[in-house]
Amino acid sequence: MSIARSAPVSIPTAFALAFAQIAQRRVLGLLLKSIALALVLSVAVAAGFSAALLWGVSAIFGAEWATGGAGTALGVVASVLGVWLAWRIVAMAVLQFYADDVVAAVEARHYPALRPRDVPLREQARQAARGAMRALIANLIALPIALALLFTGVGTAIVFAVVNAWLLGRELRDMVWLRHATDLRDAPLGPLSRFLLGLAVVGLLAVPLLNLLAPFLGAAAATHMVHRAAARP
């Protein structure tokens, strides 16, 4: 059943609507493809990170240390850390390639009167590359601050949560904007709403199993929030 475009929507309601659509066959297939690709790329990035770290350790302390028990343990820790760090960036970058399909599925079900444009693959790829680069640069800038706050126990997590919430809120809004050119930009999603949307996705990314669904749920929820914001008088 279509939802009235003028009805207000909160972040919990937007995510509830997004979650309710997962069982739809079109959405489920899209979700499985994006999860599979993101997992493969995340493991590849993590393997590269681990190899680079062990190469650096070997260059500094010698090959014997790097290939011993300590080096093996470091490799395992580096791989796990690499997957954890890579997943957020890789999953969102992969979603950019499927974003048009995700937003289209939500709009077809809830906002059938809309007439979006078809986004060329080249434009989707460019948007994905820009988003991934922004995420990488912002996280690298935040890394020294996060490391300095390691002793607090929670400071590091807070720094990364704030940075990625700001990034994700913008990326998710732009995914919807991309299909409608400038049609929605006269009534944009406010900075606080964007940040809270991104923060909700960051929270989901930290929960096992739900972190696999987080990018899709974020994109679908953003679609509801952007259209409802544009429909307000």
N, CA, C and O of each residue as an XYZ file, in Angstrom:
932
protein
N       0.853     -1.192      0.000
C       0.000      0.000      0.000
C       0.883      1.233      0.000
O       1.871      1.268      0.733
N       0.568      2.241     -0.788
C       1.356      3.453     -0.866
C       1.195      4.273      0.397
O       0.131      4.288      1.017
N       2.266      4.954      0.769
C       2.266      5.845      1.921
C       2.122      7.265      1.414
O       2.789      7.647      0.452
N       1.276      8.042      2.034
C       1.066      9.420      1.596
C       2.352     10.214      1.688
O       3.020     10.186      2.721
N       2.708     10.912      0.644
C       3.964     11.644      0.613
C       4.006     12.757      1.634
O       5.088     13.141      2.079
N       2.853     13.288      2.019
C       2.826     14.425      2.931
C       2.909     14.015      4.389
O       3.082     14.861      5.267
N       2.785     12.700      4.658
C       2.810     12.242      6.037
C       4.204     12.403      6.613
O       5.181     12.089      5.932
N       4.335     12.889      7.862
C       5.661     13.018      8.468
C       6.249     11.646      8.736
O       5.511     10.676      8.907
N       7.568     11.557      8.774
C       8.221     10.282      9.041
C       9.412     10.517      9.963
O      10.227     11.409      9.726
N       9.503      9.715     11.007
C      10.637      9.785     11.913
C      11.687      8.787     11.449
O      11.414      7.949     10.589
N      12.881      8.872     12.012
C      13.934      7.930     11.641
C      13.532      6.488     11.971
O      13.722      5.608     11.131
N      12.976      6.208     13.177
C      12.534      4.831     13.439
C      11.483      4.341     12.444
O      11.512      3.185     12.022
N      10.546      5.232     12.068
C       9.514      4.843     11.105
C      10.116      4.572      9.730
O       9.729      3.619      9.053
N      11.066      5.414      9.319
C      11.723      5.230      8.020
C      12.448      3.888      7.972
O      12.384      3.191      6.959
N      13.134      3.517      9.047
C      13.832      2.236      9.081
C      12.863      1.067      9.160
O      13.127     -0.001      8.607
N      11.737      1.265      9.847
C      10.727      0.205      9.907
C      10.152     -0.061      8.521
O       9.950     -1.216      8.144
N       9.889      0.993      7.767
C       9.395      0.841      6.400
C      10.437      0.147      5.519
O      10.106     -0.697      4.686
N      11.701      0.523      5.724
C      12.779     -0.087      4.948
C      12.899     -1.571      5.266
O      13.042     -2.396      4.363
N      12.841     -1.906      6.550
C      12.982     -3.302      6.967
C      11.828     -4.144      6.443
O      12.018     -5.306      6.082
N      10.632     -3.564      6.399
C       9.456     -4.299      5.942
C       9.544     -4.670      4.467
O       8.835     -5.568      4.012
N      10.406     -3.988      3.714
C      10.489     -4.229      2.279
C      11.538     -5.274      1.906
O      11.631     -5.667      0.743
N      12.328     -5.728      2.881
C      13.403     -6.676      2.584
C      12.879     -7.981      1.985
O      13.522     -8.576      1.121
N      11.715     -8.417      2.447
C      11.174     -9.693      1.966
C      10.711     -9.638      0.515
O      10.458    -10.681     -0.088
N      10.595     -8.441     -0.055
C      10.183     -8.306     -1.442
C      11.225     -8.969     -2.347
O      12.421     -8.733     -2.176
N      10.800     -9.782     -3.290
C      11.719    -10.588     -4.097
C      12.762     -9.727     -4.810
O      13.945    -10.066     -4.841
N      12.316     -8.635     -5.370
C      13.228     -7.737     -6.093
C      14.312     -7.194     -5.161
O      15.483     -7.107     -5.533
N      13.907     -6.837     -3.961
C      14.828     -6.264     -2.989
C      15.765     -7.328     -2.437
O      16.956     -7.072     -2.263
N      15.247     -8.511     -2.162
C      16.054     -9.583     -1.591
C      17.192     -9.983     -2.522
O      18.321    -10.179     -2.074
N      16.900    -10.103     -3.813
C      17.943    -10.439     -4.772
C      19.025     -9.379     -4.826
O      20.215     -9.691     -4.872
N      18.607     -8.131     -4.819
C      19.543     -7.012     -4.842
C      20.402     -7.006     -3.579
O      21.608     -6.763     -3.634
N      19.774     -7.273     -2.462
C      20.473     -7.284     -1.176
C      21.535     -8.373     -1.140
O      22.660     -8.127     -0.707
N      21.190     -9.567     -1.587
C      22.132    -10.687     -1.573
C      23.332    -10.422     -2.481
O      24.466    -10.742     -2.125
N      23.082     -9.841     -3.647
C      24.184     -9.532     -4.566
C      25.137     -8.509     -3.958
O      26.355     -8.674     -4.038
N      24.600     -7.464     -3.356
C      25.445     -6.409     -2.794
C      26.225     -6.919     -1.588
O      27.386     -6.549     -1.408
N      25.606     -7.768     -0.755
C      26.298     -8.327      0.414
C      27.453     -9.223     -0.033
O      28.557     -9.137      0.505
N      27.191    -10.086     -1.023
C      28.224    -11.001     -1.501
C      29.424    -10.242     -2.062
O      30.570    -10.573     -1.759
N      29.158     -9.225     -2.880
C      30.244     -8.457     -3.474
C      31.012     -7.682     -2.412
O      32.241     -7.627     -2.453
N      30.298     -7.084     -1.459
C      30.953     -6.317     -0.403
C      31.826     -7.209      0.476
O      32.913     -6.800      0.882
N      31.364     -8.421      0.775
C      32.156     -9.345      1.593
C      33.443     -9.750      0.878
O      34.517     -9.774      1.481
N      33.326    -10.066     -0.402
C      34.512    -10.464     -1.174
C      35.531     -9.329     -1.209
O      36.719     -9.555     -0.978
N      35.078     -8.126     -1.493
C      35.986     -6.981     -1.571
C      36.581     -6.639     -0.209
O      37.750     -6.265     -0.118
N      35.774     -6.766      0.859
C      36.275     -6.478      2.202
C      37.391     -7.444      2.595
O      38.401     -7.037      3.170
N      37.202     -8.730      2.281
C      38.237     -9.729      2.579
C      39.497     -9.431      1.769
O      40.608     -9.561      2.283
N      39.332     -9.033      0.510
C      40.487     -8.709     -0.329
C      41.245     -7.504      0.221
O      42.475     -7.506      0.273
N      40.503     -6.476      0.629
C      41.143     -5.287      1.208
C      41.850     -5.639      2.506
O      42.963     -5.177      2.755
N      41.203     -6.461      3.341
C      41.798     -6.870      4.611
C      43.073     -7.683      4.391
O      44.053     -7.517      5.117
N      43.057     -8.560      3.389
C      44.244     -9.364      3.082
C      45.399     -8.465      2.641
O      46.549     -8.681      3.025
N      45.079     -7.461      1.836
C      46.103     -6.507      1.416
C      46.655     -5.713      2.586
O      47.859     -5.465      2.662
N      45.773     -5.312      3.502
C      46.183     -4.567      4.689
C      47.100     -5.414      5.559
O      48.123     -4.931      6.046
N      46.730     -6.687      5.755
C      47.534     -7.602      6.569
C      48.903     -7.846      5.933
O      49.923     -7.847      6.622
N      48.916     -8.054      4.613
C      50.181     -8.300      3.917
C      51.098     -7.087      3.999
O      52.305     -7.226      4.201
N      50.523     -5.897      3.842
C      51.325     -4.671      3.913
C      51.902     -4.476      5.312
O      53.050     -4.060      5.469
N      51.086     -4.783      6.331
C      51.547     -4.633      7.701
C      52.686     -5.605      8.007
O      53.689     -5.220      8.607
N      52.530     -6.870      7.594
C      53.572     -7.869      7.832
C      54.844     -7.542      7.051
O      55.952     -7.793      7.526
N      54.680     -6.986      5.861
C      55.857     -6.577      5.085
C      56.613     -5.474      5.821
O      57.842     -5.484      5.878
N      55.859     -4.516      6.386
C      56.489     -3.434      7.139
C      57.206     -3.963      8.378
O      58.327     -3.550      8.679
N      56.555     -4.876      9.092
C      57.161     -5.465     10.290
C      58.426     -6.249      9.918
O      59.440     -6.189     10.615
N      58.341     -6.980      8.809
C      59.490     -7.757      8.350
C      60.659     -6.844      8.003
O      61.810     -7.153      8.312
N      60.358     -5.722      7.362
C      61.412     -4.783      6.981
C      62.083     -4.170      8.202
O      63.274     -3.862      8.168
N      61.321     -3.990      9.286
C      61.863     -3.339     10.479
C      62.538     -4.335     11.415
O      63.648     -4.096     11.891
N      61.858     -5.465     11.679
C      62.347     -6.407     12.687
C      62.988     -7.673     12.105
O      63.598     -8.456     12.833
N      62.846     -7.866     10.796
C      63.433     -9.041     10.182
C      62.390    -10.078      9.805
O      61.335    -10.166     10.434
N      62.684    -10.860      8.779
C      61.724    -11.840      8.258
C      61.436    -12.947      9.257
O      60.322    -13.471      9.290
N      62.416    -13.314     10.072
C      62.199    -14.400     11.032
C      61.112    -14.043     12.043
O      60.278    -14.878     12.393
N      61.130    -12.781     12.511
C      60.109    -12.350     13.485
C      58.737    -12.347     12.833
O      57.757    -12.789     13.432
N      58.667    -11.846     11.600
C      57.377    -11.721     10.915
C      56.754    -13.072     10.606
O      55.531    -13.197     10.558
N      57.604    -14.101     10.392
C      57.061    -15.425     10.052
C      56.913    -16.340     11.268
O      56.438    -17.468     11.138
N      57.312    -15.869     12.434
C      57.184    -16.651     13.655
C      55.794    -16.565     14.249
O      54.854    -16.082     13.618
N      55.686    -17.050     15.492
C      54.393    -17.054     16.162
C      53.825    -15.662     16.350
O      52.625    -15.447     16.174
N      54.691    -14.703     16.713
C      54.225    -13.332     16.923
C      53.728    -12.722     15.617
O      52.726    -12.008     15.585
N      54.459    -13.024     14.532
C      54.049    -12.499     13.231
C      52.724    -13.081     12.782
O      51.893    -12.375     12.209
N      52.519    -14.383     13.042
C      51.253    -15.032     12.686
C      50.091    -14.422     13.453
O      49.030    -14.148     12.892
N      50.313    -14.215     14.756
C      49.270    -13.601     15.591
C      48.954    -12.197     15.100
O      47.791    -11.797     15.041
N      50.004    -11.445     14.746
C      49.795    -10.089     14.237
C      49.017    -10.112     12.933
O      48.169     -9.253     12.693
N      49.310    -11.107     12.082
C      48.604    -11.227     10.811
C      47.119    -11.488     11.011
O      46.280    -10.917     10.314
N      46.799    -12.361     11.972
C      45.391    -12.666     12.260
C      44.669    -11.422     12.769
O      43.573    -11.093     12.315
N      45.307    -10.732     13.727
C      44.706     -9.512     14.279
C      44.533     -8.461     13.181
O      43.497     -7.801     13.104
N      45.547     -8.311     12.337
C      45.488     -7.335     11.249
C      44.376     -7.668     10.267
O      43.701     -6.769      9.767
N      44.178     -8.958      9.984
C      43.121     -9.361      9.054
C      41.739     -9.038      9.611
O      40.879     -8.501      8.912
N      41.542     -9.379     10.892
C      40.249     -9.093     11.524
C      40.002     -7.587     11.564
O      38.911     -7.118     11.242
N      41.028     -6.836     11.964
C      40.897     -5.376     12.023
C      40.660     -4.802     10.635
O      39.877     -3.868     10.461
N      41.351     -5.374      9.643
C      41.186     -4.888      8.276
C      39.775     -5.091      7.760
O      39.215     -4.199      7.123
N      39.184     -6.270      8.030
C      37.807     -6.530      7.607
C      36.858     -5.560      8.291
O      35.945     -5.025      7.661
N      37.075     -5.332      9.591
C      36.195     -4.436     10.355
C      36.258     -3.010      9.807
O      35.232     -2.346      9.664
N      37.473     -2.549      9.504
C      37.627     -1.189      8.991
C      37.158     -1.075      7.541
O      36.552     -0.077      7.153
N      37.447     -2.115      6.741
C      37.131     -2.049      5.315
C      35.641     -2.165      5.061
O      35.134     -1.566      4.112
N      34.920     -2.926      5.890
C      33.517     -3.199      5.618
C      32.703     -1.933      5.462
O      31.896     -1.832      4.538
N      32.896     -0.957      6.347
C      32.086      0.265      6.305
C      32.271      1.008      4.991
O      31.307      1.461      4.374
N      33.529      1.125      4.573
C      33.814      1.868      3.344
C      33.406      1.061      2.118
O      32.755      1.584      1.213
N      33.790     -0.218      2.088
C      33.504     -1.068      0.926
C      32.007     -1.279      0.751
O      31.497     -1.201     -0.367
N      31.291     -1.547      1.853
C      29.854     -1.808      1.758
C      29.110     -0.608      1.193
O      28.214     -0.765      0.364
N      29.476      0.582      1.633
C      28.806      1.779      1.125
C      29.198      2.053     -0.323
O      28.373      2.514     -1.111
N      30.457      1.772     -0.681
C      30.881      1.968     -2.069
C      30.132      1.014     -2.997
O      29.694      1.404     -4.080
N      29.987     -0.247     -2.561
C      29.249     -1.229     -3.362
C      27.791     -0.798     -3.494
O      27.194     -0.905     -4.566
N      27.228     -0.310     -2.390
C      25.827      0.114     -2.430
C      25.618      1.229     -3.448
O      24.558      1.317     -4.068
N      26.636      2.086     -3.622
C      26.500      3.169     -4.599
C      26.185      2.618     -5.985
O      25.440      3.234     -6.748
N      26.759      1.448     -6.312
C      26.499      0.843     -7.620
C      25.074      0.308     -7.728
O      24.508      0.235     -8.819
N      24.502     -0.065     -6.582
C      23.141     -0.594     -6.566
C      22.136      0.426     -6.038
O      20.946      0.130     -5.928
N      22.613      1.623     -5.712
C      21.753      2.615     -5.078
C      20.535      2.947     -5.923
O      19.426      3.085     -5.407
N      20.753      3.072     -7.224
C      19.638      3.420     -8.109
C      18.538      2.372     -8.023
O      17.353      2.708     -8.034
N      18.931      1.089     -7.937
C      17.944      0.009     -7.841
C      17.244      0.004     -6.482
O      16.043     -0.253     -6.400
N      18.000      0.288     -5.416
C      17.411      0.322     -4.071
C      16.374      1.431     -3.978
O      15.241      1.205     -3.554
N      16.780      2.638     -4.381
C      15.868      3.780     -4.309
C      14.671      3.555     -5.228
O      13.543      3.900     -4.878
N      14.917      2.974     -6.406
C      13.828      2.707     -7.348
C      12.813      1.745     -6.750
O      11.608      1.922     -6.932
N      13.296      0.713     -6.027
C      12.383     -0.255     -5.420
C      11.494      0.401     -4.370
O      10.301      0.110     -4.289
N      12.078      1.285     -3.568
C      11.300      1.986     -2.536
C      10.301      2.938     -3.183
O       9.141      3.001     -2.775
N      10.750      3.675     -4.187
C       9.864      4.636     -4.842
C       8.718      3.936     -5.574
O       7.586      4.420     -5.572
N       9.017      2.802     -6.196
C       7.968      2.078     -6.930
C       6.865      1.612     -6.003
O       5.693      1.593     -6.378
N       7.243      1.234     -4.790
C       6.241      0.717     -3.852
C       5.507      1.828     -3.104
O       4.292      1.756     -2.919
N       6.242      2.852     -2.676
C       5.649      3.863     -1.791
C       5.364      5.205     -2.465
O       4.507      5.960     -2.006
N       6.081      5.504     -3.554
C       5.918      6.814     -4.212
C       5.776      6.630     -5.720
O       6.596      7.147     -6.480
N       4.753      5.906     -6.167
C       4.634      5.559     -7.594
C       4.385      6.754     -8.509
O       4.573      6.645     -9.721
N       3.967      7.888     -7.958
C       3.683      9.052     -8.802
C       4.956      9.776     -9.248
O       4.907     10.614    -10.148
N       6.081      9.462     -8.629
C       7.330     10.150     -8.961
C       7.832      9.722    -10.339
O       7.578      8.603    -10.784
N       8.539     10.616    -10.999
C       9.109     10.332    -12.313
C      10.615     10.611    -12.280
O      11.064     11.642    -12.781
N      11.393      9.703    -11.695
C      12.843      9.920    -11.599
C      13.535      9.694    -12.936
O      12.955      9.125    -13.861
N      14.760     10.138    -13.024
C      15.547      9.917    -14.238
C      16.365      8.635    -14.082
O      16.605      8.170    -12.968
N      16.783      8.079    -15.198
C      17.683      6.927    -15.175
C      19.111      7.433    -14.988
O      19.570      8.296    -15.736
N      19.808      6.899    -13.994
C      21.168      7.348    -13.714
C      22.152      6.477    -14.491
O      22.181      5.263    -14.289
N      22.963      7.071    -15.381
C      23.926      6.287    -16.164
C      24.924      5.568    -15.251
O      25.254      6.062    -14.173
N      25.396      4.408    -15.689
C      26.341      3.621    -14.901
C      27.609      4.418    -14.613
O      28.179      4.307    -13.528
N      28.050      5.215    -15.572
C      29.259      6.009    -15.370
C      29.073      7.005    -14.224
O      29.985      7.230    -13.428
N      27.894      7.589    -14.154
C      27.619      8.544    -13.083
C      27.543      7.846    -11.733
O      27.999      8.393    -10.729
N      26.969      6.640    -11.697
C      26.923      5.866    -10.456
C      28.335      5.505     -9.994
O      28.646      5.589     -8.805
N      29.189      5.103    -10.944
C      30.563      4.739    -10.603
C      31.324      5.951    -10.071
O      32.086      5.841     -9.109
N      31.115      7.098    -10.697
C      31.785      8.323    -10.249
C      31.339      8.703     -8.840
O      32.153      9.101     -8.008
N      30.031      8.574     -8.582
C      29.496      8.871     -7.258
C      30.067      7.915     -6.213
O      30.396      8.331     -5.103
N      30.184      6.635     -6.566
C      30.729      5.638     -5.644
C      32.192      5.939     -5.323
O      32.613      5.846     -4.170
N      32.965      6.300     -6.353
C      34.385      6.587     -6.143
C      34.566      7.810     -5.253
O      35.422      7.812     -4.368
N      33.767      8.847     -5.480
C      33.858     10.043     -4.647
C      33.504      9.743     -3.197
O      34.177     10.202     -2.274
N      32.438      8.969     -3.008
C      32.023      8.628     -1.650
C      33.082      7.820     -0.921
O      33.378      8.089      0.243
N      33.662      6.820     -1.605
C      34.695      5.990     -0.995
C      35.928      6.819     -0.658
O      36.542      6.624      0.391
N      36.289      7.738     -1.540
C      37.456      8.580     -1.292
C      37.219      9.515     -0.111
O      38.109      9.704      0.718
N      36.020     10.104     -0.028
C      35.704     10.968      1.115
C      35.777     10.178      2.418
O      36.310     10.660      3.418
N      35.233      8.956      2.397
C      35.232      8.122      3.601
C      36.657      7.770      4.008
O      36.995      7.826      5.190
N      37.492      7.408      3.040
C      38.866      7.031      3.339
C      39.644      8.207      3.916
O      40.337      8.064      4.923
N      39.527      9.375      3.274
C      40.266     10.556      3.732
C      39.802     10.994      5.120
O      40.623     11.288      5.989
N      38.485     11.036      5.326
C      37.953     11.472      6.617
C      38.384     10.529      7.736
O      38.732     10.981      8.827
N      38.363      9.219      7.475
C      38.766      8.260      8.506
C      40.264      8.311      8.784
O      40.693      8.117      9.921
N      41.063      8.571      7.748
C      42.507      8.713      7.956
C      42.823      9.971      8.770
O      43.719      9.960      9.615
N      42.088     11.047      8.515
C      42.277     12.278      9.287
C      41.891     12.058     10.746
O      42.544     12.566     11.657
N      40.812     11.290     10.953
C      40.332     11.042     12.314
C      41.183     10.026     13.065
O      41.124      9.961     14.293
N      41.979      9.225     12.339
C      42.720      8.136     12.965
C      43.659      8.581     14.083
O      43.653      7.959     15.145
N      44.478      9.642     13.895
C      45.360     10.059     14.995
C      44.589     10.462     16.256
O      45.021     10.161     17.368
N      43.462     11.132     16.088
C      42.643     11.523     17.244
C      42.080     10.277     17.919
O      42.077     10.166     19.145
N      41.601      9.335     17.093
C      41.037      8.100     17.642
C      42.092      7.312     18.413
O      41.808      6.775     19.484
N      43.311      7.241     17.872
C      44.384      6.516     18.552
C      44.780      7.195     19.855
O      45.092      6.529     20.843
N      44.767      8.532     19.851
C      45.105      9.277     21.069
C      44.089      9.052     22.176
O      44.402      9.212     23.356
N      42.871      8.679     21.796
C      41.806      8.468     22.784
C      41.605      7.001     23.140
O      40.632      6.649     23.805
N      42.527      6.143     22.697
C      42.403      4.717     22.999
C      42.318      4.447     24.496
O      41.604      3.542     24.928
N      43.053      5.236     25.291
C      43.104      4.998     26.739
C      41.759      5.240     27.418
O      41.533      4.760     28.528
N      40.864      5.981     26.761
C      39.565      6.277     27.368
C      38.609      5.091     27.278
O      37.636      5.010     28.028
N      38.890      4.180     26.363
C      38.020      3.018     26.198
C      36.875      3.241     25.226
O      36.525      2.335     24.471
N      36.282      4.437     25.231
C      35.138      4.731     24.355
C      35.415      5.878     23.387
O      34.689      6.061     22.410
N      36.462      6.644     23.661
C      36.739      7.819     22.838
C      36.965      7.495     21.379
O      36.487      8.211     20.499
N      37.696      6.412     21.112
C      37.982      6.012     19.733
C      36.696      5.678     18.982
O      36.496      6.113     17.847
N      35.829      4.903     19.627
C      34.562      4.526     18.995
C      33.701      5.753     18.723
O      33.046      5.830     17.684
N      33.695      6.706     19.641
C      32.888      7.915     19.472
C      33.384      8.738     18.290
O      32.594      9.239     17.490
N      34.719      8.873     18.191
C      35.291      9.655     17.081
C      34.887      9.059     15.735
O      34.416      9.775     14.851
N      35.071      7.749     15.581
C      34.721      7.106     14.313
C      33.213      7.137     14.063
O      32.775      7.244     12.918
N      32.421      7.042     15.130
C      30.962      7.088     14.970
C      30.521      8.450     14.453
O      29.691      8.536     13.549
N      31.074      9.511     15.025
C      30.699     10.870     14.609
C      31.121     11.135     13.168
O      30.337     11.645     12.367
N      32.367     10.783     12.843
C      32.881     11.029     11.486
C      32.065     10.265     10.448
O      31.663     10.825      9.429
N      31.825      8.986     10.714
C      31.109      8.171      9.735
C      29.624      8.487      9.681
O      28.999      8.316      8.634
N      29.045      8.947     10.787
C      27.641      9.374     10.761
C      27.479     10.577      9.848
O      26.534     10.647      9.062
N      28.396     11.515      9.952
C      28.342     12.701      9.085
C      28.505     12.292      7.617
O      27.773     12.774      6.752
N      29.464     11.404      7.338
C      29.699     10.946      5.965
C      28.495     10.193      5.408
O      28.038     10.479      4.301
N      27.983      9.231      6.173
C      26.894      8.388      5.691
C      25.616      9.177      5.470
O      24.898      8.937      4.498
N      25.322     10.121      6.366
C      24.120     10.933      6.186
C      24.131     11.658      4.850
O      23.119     11.720      4.152
N      25.290     12.205      4.504
C      25.413     12.910      3.219
C      25.316     11.945      2.046
O      24.604     12.213      1.079
N      26.038     10.809      2.125
C      26.038      9.858      1.019
C      24.642      9.302      0.758
O      24.228      9.173     -0.394
N      23.921      8.974      1.820
C      22.582      8.399      1.663
C      21.613      9.408      1.061
O      20.799      9.059      0.206
N      21.699     10.658      1.504
C      20.845     11.691      0.909
C      21.159     11.869     -0.571
O      20.255     11.985     -1.399
N      22.455     11.888     -0.896
C      22.856     12.106     -2.291
C      22.426     10.964     -3.204
O      22.194     11.180     -4.393
N      22.316      9.745     -2.660
C      21.837      8.621     -3.457
C      20.437      8.887     -3.991
O      20.120      8.544     -5.130
N      19.609      9.498     -3.161
C      18.237      9.802     -3.575
C      18.230     11.003     -4.510
O      17.530     11.007     -5.522
N      19.006     12.014     -4.170
C      19.086     13.214     -5.016
C      19.506     12.864     -6.440
O      19.013     13.459     -7.398
N      20.411     11.907     -6.581
C      20.983     11.589     -7.885
C      19.912     11.198     -8.898
O      20.047     11.496    -10.085
N      18.854     10.539     -8.447
C      17.785     10.096     -9.355
C      16.838     11.223     -9.746
O      16.053     11.078    -10.683
N      16.907     12.328     -9.042
C      15.937     13.395     -9.282
C      16.592     14.721     -9.643
O      15.960     15.774     -9.572
N      17.864     14.663    -10.029
C      18.598     15.868    -10.425
C      18.451     16.935     -9.350
O      18.899     16.740     -8.220
N      17.819     18.077     -9.693
C      17.686     19.169     -8.714
C      16.278     19.256     -8.143
O      15.977     20.195     -7.405
N      15.417     18.312     -8.461
C      14.021     18.398     -8.045
C      13.844     18.470     -6.530
O      12.929     19.138     -6.048
N      14.699     17.797     -5.782
C      14.528     17.703     -4.335
C      15.383     18.694     -3.560
O      15.253     18.780     -2.339
N      16.238     19.432     -4.217
C      17.229     20.233     -3.499
C      16.676     21.533     -2.955
O      17.354     22.219     -2.190
N      15.438     21.891     -3.340
C      14.821     23.073     -2.758
C      14.320     22.791     -1.349
O      14.086     23.721     -0.578
N      14.155     21.516     -1.007
C      13.699     21.134      0.332
C      14.591     20.007      0.846
O      14.132     18.877      1.011
N      15.870     20.312      1.100
C      16.818     19.259      1.455
C      16.589     18.722      2.858
O      15.929     19.347      3.688
N      17.154     17.548      3.096
C      17.134     16.966      4.427
C      18.093     17.773      5.295
O      19.248     17.979      4.923
N      17.613     18.231      6.454
C      18.422     19.085      7.316
C      19.662     18.398      7.856
O      19.719     17.169      7.889
N      20.670     19.180      8.285
C      21.933     18.607      8.776
C      21.737     17.657      9.958
O      22.381     16.610     10.025
N      20.848     18.018     10.894
C      20.625     17.158     12.055
C      19.986     15.837     11.646
O      20.375     14.776     12.133
N      19.009     15.907     10.753
C      18.364     14.680     10.278
C      19.355     13.797      9.536
O      19.346     12.577      9.698
N      20.215     14.412      8.719
C      21.237     13.647      8.004
C      22.182     12.965      8.982
O      22.516     11.791      8.825
N      22.608     13.715      9.992
C      23.543     13.154     10.962
C      22.916     11.994     11.731
O      23.548     10.955     11.921
N      21.663     12.178     12.175
C      20.989     11.110     12.930
C      20.745      9.884     12.050
O      20.837      8.750     12.519
N      20.434     10.116     10.776
C      20.281      9.009      9.833
C      21.591      8.240      9.711
O      21.614      7.011      9.787
N      22.687      8.985      9.520
C      23.999      8.346      9.426
C      24.382      7.632     10.707
O      24.975      6.554     10.666
N      24.045      8.228     11.852
C      24.370      7.623     13.142
C      23.613      6.308     13.329
O      24.151      5.348     13.882
N      22.371      6.272     12.867
C      21.591      5.028     12.953
C      22.242      3.925     12.129
O      22.284      2.772     12.558
N      22.752      4.273     10.946
C      23.413      3.272     10.099
C      24.727      2.822     10.731
O      25.062      1.638     10.694
N      25.470      3.766     11.311
C      26.721      3.415     12.007
C      26.433      2.427     13.135
O      27.177      1.468     13.344
N      25.346      2.677     13.855
C      24.958      1.764     14.924
C      24.634      0.373     14.400
O      25.028     -0.625     15.003
N      23.920      0.302     13.284
C      23.587     -0.996     12.685
C      24.838     -1.711     12.179
O      24.930     -2.937     12.242
N      25.800     -0.936     11.677
C      27.040     -1.531     11.172
C      27.851     -2.196     12.286
O      28.700     -3.046     12.017
N      27.590     -1.809     13.529
C      28.321     -2.375     14.665
C      27.675     -3.642     15.209
O      28.236     -4.298     16.087
N      26.493     -3.993     14.690
C      25.756     -5.161     15.193
C      25.926     -6.332     14.224
O      25.567     -6.218     13.051
N      26.469     -7.456     14.702
C      26.634     -8.618     13.813
C      25.320     -9.003     13.128
O      24.251     -8.914     13.731
N      25.406     -9.424     11.885
C      24.287     -9.789     11.013
C      23.533     -8.557     10.528
O      23.319     -8.396      9.327
N      23.128     -7.687     11.449
C      22.457     -6.454     11.007
C      23.397     -5.590     10.178
O      22.958     -4.824      9.320
N      24.718     -5.722     10.445
C      25.661     -4.906      9.682
C      25.648     -5.267      8.197
O      26.053     -4.459      7.361
N      25.185     -6.477      7.862
C      25.061     -6.865      6.464
C      23.905     -6.139      5.787
O      23.941     -5.879      4.584
N      22.878     -5.815      6.571
C      21.689     -5.152      6.039
C      21.783     -3.631      6.114
O      21.033     -2.921      5.444
N      22.711     -3.137      6.937
C      22.758     -1.704      7.246
C      22.801     -0.789      6.020
O      22.032      0.170      5.966
N      23.674     -1.047      5.024
C      23.703     -0.135      3.874
C      22.358     -0.050      3.149
O      21.898      1.038      2.803
N      21.723     -1.232      2.920
C      20.422     -1.215      2.248
C      19.379     -0.491      3.081
O      18.644      0.349      2.563
N      19.307     -0.809      4.366
C      18.307     -0.171      5.232
C      18.513      1.335      5.261
O      17.549      2.101      5.262
N      19.780      1.760      5.286
C      20.066      3.191      5.285
C      19.595      3.876      4.018
O      18.998      4.951      4.073
N      19.865      3.248      2.856
C      19.453      3.837      1.583
C      17.929      3.903      1.471
O      17.376      4.901      1.009
N      17.255      2.829      1.900
C      15.793      2.806      1.830
C      15.184      3.819      2.787
O      14.236      4.517      2.427
N      15.724      3.908      4.014
C      15.218      4.877      4.983
C      15.451      6.301      4.492
O      14.596      7.170      4.661
N      16.620      6.538      3.880
C      16.922      7.872      3.348
C      15.925      8.265      2.266
O      15.539      9.430      2.167
N      15.512      7.304      1.463
C      14.529      7.591      0.405
C      13.233      8.120      1.014
O      12.682      9.116      0.545
N      12.751      7.454      2.054
C      11.539      7.917      2.729
C      11.741      9.308      3.331
O      10.881     10.177      3.191
N      12.865      9.514      3.992
C      13.092     10.777      4.693
C      13.236     11.949      3.731
O      12.710     13.034      3.978
N      13.951     11.723      2.633
C      14.141     12.801      1.647
C      12.820     13.185      0.993
O      12.518     14.370      0.853
N      12.030     12.189      0.590
C      10.762     12.504     -0.080
C       9.761     13.148      0.859
O       9.014     14.040      0.457
N       9.739     12.705      2.101
C       8.821     13.330      3.064
C       9.254     14.760      3.376
O       8.417     15.647      3.539
N      10.587     14.981      3.458
C      11.080     16.347      3.690
C      10.733     17.257      2.532
O      10.377     18.419      2.730
N      10.838     16.722      1.301
C      10.514     17.517      0.121
C       9.026     17.808      0.032
O       8.634     18.806     -0.572
N       8.190     16.963      0.617
C       6.747     17.124      0.519
C       6.181     18.045      1.577
O       5.022     18.451      1.482
N       6.983     18.391      2.599
C       6.456     19.256      3.651
C       6.226     20.652      3.116
O       6.992     21.138      2.284
N       5.168     21.303      3.591
C       4.887     22.668      3.128
C       5.925     23.646      3.644
O       5.848     24.840      3.354
